[in-house]
Amino acid sequence: MQRFVVDVIVRMDRANDGMTCPEIYEMIESLCPHLTRQQCKRSFTETIRRRFSKELPGIMIAQKSTKKRSGVTLAQ
């Protein structure tokens, strides 16, 4: 489940539609309905973020205006 959460976060970021922390907690809560919101928050911040720190450190939400420019390559 942790690997799935990380993959979703990374893919959303690559699509220039990054997830906010409350959205991540909500996703974890929907995957594990037996957990409370506080448990979901702790699961992400203390377990997932530490375990997958190499994949998640520089993730930021891109501005909507950069979407087209980020797809430009040298060949174009």
Residue pairs with C-beta under 8 A, 6 or more apart in sequence:
1 31
1 32
2 47
2 48
2 51
2 52
4 31
5 24
5 27
5 28
5 31
5 44
5 48
6 48
6 52
6 55
6 56
8 19
8 27
9 18
9 19
9 24
9 56
9 59
10 55
10 56
10 59
12 18
12 19
13 19
13 59
13 60
13 61
13 62
16 61
16 62
16 64
16 66
16 67
16 70
17 61
18 59
18 60
18 61
18 62
19 27
20 61
21 41
21 44
24 44
25 37
25 40
25 41
25 44
26 40
28 35
28 40
28 43
28 44
29 35
29 37
29 40
32 40
35 43
49 56
62 70
